[in-house]
């Protein structure tokens, strides 16, 4: 219902405004009016097949072009990847763990932290270093419905094969034995990304959501914890928690949303070192396949966040985050 309301707003509000402008005292020239109306109607065609569900707008040529551009981004962030207990100097074909990712089975990468907006969750799996580590493994990034509405953001997500992170879409992807990546902390982690936590050397993560674990158990999918050192330092938001909680309740997004990065006012990420660390897959275990109990969900949820904490603690020294401590919200471990 929310998605349909957003669709209606995107369809009719701009068109109504153009009609109002045309018949008001500030009437623009007819060619301008017709041109803007035509552009708007043409753009609406991209909504017909619901690409946020089907992936119908994936553009392979755009992905290829983006991969060439990402080499500059890798240099900007000094981007690097580590895999827990794996020697990346070994060829891919000689490493059973990495080679096993080529298997045709459902898999969920859980990415942390959300930060202001987890940009690397989209571009990092397309990078040359990621492909060097995991070969031709294709990861489909699942993002919030909001990102499939805002122009430009919508195009970037959908051209790269992104989908909406809804139960229906996640279920269809896992049934098709696809590998997906989502952010378990969700938008709630934006509120935990504060200057106070960074100054106190605290990595605050939202651990209350269990839906991704339930989906993994239901579809017999592996869970792979993933963390990016540097995501939190790259960009920040203004801190107005009461207004942002209200905005999230009303619009599904923590407004006002004013990210700042370089020079303290531009929404461009700071030049920080980014190091992705990837943990060992956690295998799903249920007594009745496809029908997990709440106890089984709770146990795998606990295992996942224990593994995530161990992953962070075992790599934080090498990533120059030795003084940082993990703090979970919504779970006691």
C-alpha atoms as one frame of an Amber mdcrd trajectory, in Angstrom:
protein
   0.000   0.000   0.000   2.801   2.413   0.887   4.545   1.703  -2.410   1.311
   2.312  -4.343   0.816   5.654  -2.563   4.370   6.701  -3.433   3.778   5.638
  -7.027   0.606   7.745  -7.172   2.487  10.759  -5.828   5.285  10.347  -8.365
   2.749   9.973 -11.175   0.249  12.704 -10.441   1.772  15.441  -8.273   4.339
  16.709 -10.843   1.744  16.496 -13.630  -0.795  18.402 -11.526   1.782  21.096
 -10.769   2.573  21.508 -14.462  -1.132  21.797 -15.287  -1.583  24.390 -12.548
   1.386  26.396 -13.829   0.022  26.233 -17.357  -3.343  27.754 -16.402  -2.072
  30.225 -13.785  -0.937  33.777 -14.416   2.639  32.506 -14.645   1.839  30.413
 -17.698   5.011  29.017 -19.293   5.315  28.746 -23.024   3.279  25.851 -24.438
   6.352  24.039 -25.879   7.982  24.050 -22.428   4.809  22.703 -20.837   4.416
  19.972 -23.449   8.105  19.077 -23.225   8.061  18.705 -19.434   4.822  16.724
 -19.580   6.275  14.419 -22.236   9.440  13.802 -20.211   7.380  13.028 -17.126
   5.076  10.621 -18.954   8.058   8.908 -20.606   9.718   8.430 -17.206   6.539
   6.833 -15.859   6.991   3.995 -18.361   9.938   2.785 -16.267   7.495   1.947
 -13.446   5.244  -0.363 -15.442   7.093  -3.656 -14.932   7.851  -2.947 -11.235
  11.638  -3.234 -11.688  12.157  -2.994  -7.927  10.646  -6.512  -7.820  11.689
  -7.997 -11.155  15.087  -6.399 -11.826  13.927  -5.648 -15.375  15.966  -2.413
 -15.538  19.320  -4.067 -14.904  21.684  -2.599 -17.481  24.765  -4.734 -18.130
  26.522  -2.059 -20.204  26.084   0.409 -17.330  27.538  -2.153 -14.892  30.551
  -2.696 -17.178  31.138   1.062 -17.468  30.717   1.468 -13.703  33.268  -1.250
 -12.989  35.887   0.743 -14.894  35.007   3.861 -12.902  35.099   1.965  -9.604
  38.851   1.496  -9.916  39.149   5.218  -9.145  36.822   4.795  -6.173  38.895
   1.874  -4.882  41.979   4.115  -4.961  40.114   7.008  -3.296  39.142   4.830
  -0.321  42.261   2.601  -0.380  39.683  -0.178  -0.591  40.703  -3.631   0.571
  39.015  -6.966   1.367  39.817  -9.591   3.995  38.134 -12.961   4.417  38.228
 -14.572   7.849  40.834 -17.367   8.127  41.553 -17.289   4.385  44.844 -16.585
   2.591  43.860 -14.396  -0.357  47.249 -14.935  -1.993  46.139 -18.445  -2.936
  44.437 -18.801  -6.342  40.659 -18.899  -6.211  40.541 -22.429  -7.647  42.762
 -23.706  -4.802  40.673 -22.232  -1.993  37.691 -24.416  -1.147  35.971 -21.718
   0.910  35.988 -19.055  -1.808  35.454 -21.576  -4.595  32.361 -22.876  -2.771
  30.663 -19.529  -3.388  30.356 -20.502  -7.038  27.870 -23.164  -5.975  24.296
 -22.606  -7.035  22.618 -22.210  -3.639  20.764 -19.439  -1.757  22.947 -17.145
   0.314  22.512 -13.926   2.314  25.362 -11.500   2.947  24.500  -9.334   5.951
  26.247  -5.970   5.607  27.166  -3.716   8.537  27.094  -0.876   9.412  24.264
   1.009   7.726  25.786   4.397   8.489  24.249   7.390   6.739  23.685   5.561
   3.489  25.636   2.352   2.864  26.956   3.221  -0.595  29.652   0.557  -0.568
  26.984  -2.131  -0.296  26.200  -1.407  -3.964  29.567  -0.601  -5.493  31.936
  -2.879  -3.542  30.497  -6.190  -4.898  31.100  -4.806  -8.405  34.709  -3.811
  -7.690  37.777  -5.477  -9.180  39.017  -6.571  -5.745  35.736  -8.273  -4.904
  35.741 -10.100  -8.231  39.348 -11.143  -7.638  38.362 -12.665  -4.289  35.081
 -14.327  -5.309  35.348 -14.724  -9.058  32.063 -14.475 -10.949  29.837 -14.598
  -7.861  26.851 -12.332  -8.599  25.399 -10.499  -5.616  22.036  -8.751  -5.793
  21.782  -5.823  -3.404  18.465  -5.379  -1.598  17.619  -1.783  -0.662  14.770
   0.098   1.000  11.669   1.085  -0.986  12.694   4.745  -0.609  15.746   4.199
  -2.833  13.482   2.902  -5.615  11.481   6.142  -5.710  13.983   9.023  -5.683
  15.195   9.783  -9.246  18.923   9.196  -9.871  19.140   7.067  -6.708  16.454
   4.847  -8.226  18.317   4.594 -11.533  21.615   3.714  -9.862  20.054   0.945
  -7.748  18.029  -0.567 -10.571  20.633  -0.287 -13.340  23.043  -2.267 -11.128
  20.454  -4.999 -10.547  19.261  -3.922  -7.101  15.912  -5.022  -5.707  13.555
  -3.824  -2.992  14.160  -5.468   0.369  10.663  -6.875   0.888   9.589 -10.351
   2.021   8.163 -11.142  -1.406  11.290 -10.204  -3.352  13.753 -11.759  -0.891
  11.751 -14.986  -0.942  11.706 -15.081  -4.757  15.454 -14.424  -4.970  16.321
 -17.166  -2.479  13.925 -19.599  -4.157  15.890 -18.934  -7.350  19.121 -19.812
  -5.470  20.494 -16.288  -5.803  23.044 -14.609  -3.530  21.693 -11.401  -2.028
  23.119  -8.701   0.204  21.047  -6.691   2.659  21.604  -4.460   5.682  20.108
  -6.119   8.803  20.403  -2.943  10.894  18.152  -1.011   8.521  17.353   2.679
   8.776  17.253   2.458  12.562  21.046   2.439  12.516  21.096   5.945  11.076
  20.007   7.151  14.515  22.920   5.265  16.106  25.451   6.869  13.778  26.358
   9.908  15.871  29.446  11.990  16.505  29.164  11.069  20.207  29.543   7.348
  19.440  32.483   7.923  17.111  34.264  10.097  19.677  33.643   7.407  22.321
  35.096   4.737  19.970  31.801   2.835  19.870  30.460   0.892  16.887  26.738
   0.892  17.663  24.714  -1.634  15.662  20.997  -2.421  15.612  20.558  -6.145
  16.250  16.833  -6.404  16.926  15.704  -7.539  13.476  15.234 -11.270  12.941
  13.409 -11.289   9.611  16.561 -11.930   7.575  17.416 -14.903   9.810  13.907
 -16.304   9.467  14.142 -16.018   5.671  17.533 -17.766   5.685  16.152 -20.696
   7.679  12.985 -20.875   5.610  14.929 -21.068   2.330  17.949 -23.042   3.606
  20.257 -20.103   2.867  23.719 -19.461   4.295  24.226 -16.292   6.346  27.515
 -14.457   5.778  28.388 -11.598   8.193  30.153  -8.670   6.509  31.564  -5.444
   7.971  33.129  -2.346   6.419  35.668  -0.445   8.512  35.484   3.180   7.353
  31.783   3.325   6.468  30.909   5.305   9.603  33.725   7.833   9.199  33.064
   8.607   5.535  29.897  10.636   6.055  27.662  11.891   8.884  24.163  13.297
   9.382  22.959  16.247  11.390  21.718  14.987  14.765  18.046  15.867  15.387
  16.672  12.612  16.883  13.136  13.787  17.785  12.461  15.266  14.351  14.077
  12.300  12.594  12.042   9.760  14.578   8.890  11.675  13.611   9.980  11.755
   9.963  10.596   8.033  10.015   7.140   7.381  11.509   5.386   9.589   8.935
   7.409   8.998   5.782   9.398   5.824   6.450  12.661   7.776   6.437  14.471
   9.738   9.184  13.984  13.297   7.951  15.673  15.774   8.055  18.420  13.899
   6.274  21.434  16.117   5.610  24.593  14.041   5.118  27.903  15.860   5.284
  31.354  14.626   4.346  34.359  16.507   3.003  34.842  20.085   4.203  32.072
  19.562   6.748  29.161  20.534   4.499  29.313  18.659   1.170  27.428  15.318
   0.816  30.577  13.695  -0.608  32.251  10.958   1.481  35.541  11.811   3.138
  38.691  10.102   1.930  39.037   7.342   4.521  40.484   3.847   4.331  37.763
   1.269   3.728  38.394  -2.354   4.600  35.699  -4.952   4.010  35.926  -8.052
   6.201  33.858 -11.127   5.349  33.133 -13.901   7.822  32.495 -17.605   7.500
  29.063 -18.700   6.267  26.673 -19.764   9.019  24.760 -22.858   7.968  20.969
 -23.003   8.489  19.714 -25.746  10.779  16.063 -26.646  11.247  14.325 -29.837
  12.331  11.588 -29.322   9.739  12.961 -27.886   6.444  11.290 -24.616   5.502
   9.454 -24.312   8.823  11.783 -22.764  11.415  10.609 -22.448  15.002  11.053
 -19.245  16.982  13.729 -20.961  19.083  15.653 -21.907  15.936  15.377 -18.341
  14.637  16.582 -16.946  17.967  19.542 -19.356  18.069  20.747 -18.561  14.542
  20.210 -14.844  15.226  22.443 -15.156  18.304  25.079 -17.131  16.365  25.103
 -14.526  13.613  25.755 -11.555  15.888  28.332 -13.483  17.912  30.112 -14.260
  14.637  29.861 -10.616  13.560  31.407  -9.399  16.822  34.209 -11.956  16.506
  34.767 -10.870  12.891  35.088  -7.207  13.884  37.300  -7.893  16.911  39.656
 -10.154  14.955  40.237  -7.548  12.219  39.967  -4.183  13.972  43.684  -3.940
  14.848  44.742  -4.439  11.231  42.147  -1.867  10.149  43.403   0.732  12.697
  40.230   0.475  14.778  41.849  -1.233  17.753  40.238   1.069  20.345  36.693
   0.613  19.032  34.160  -1.621  20.781  30.980  -3.163  19.375  27.722  -2.235
  21.080  24.498  -4.006  20.101  21.047  -2.469  20.434  18.130  -4.884  20.704
  19.991  -8.004  21.820  22.027  -9.092  24.836  24.996 -11.356  24.056
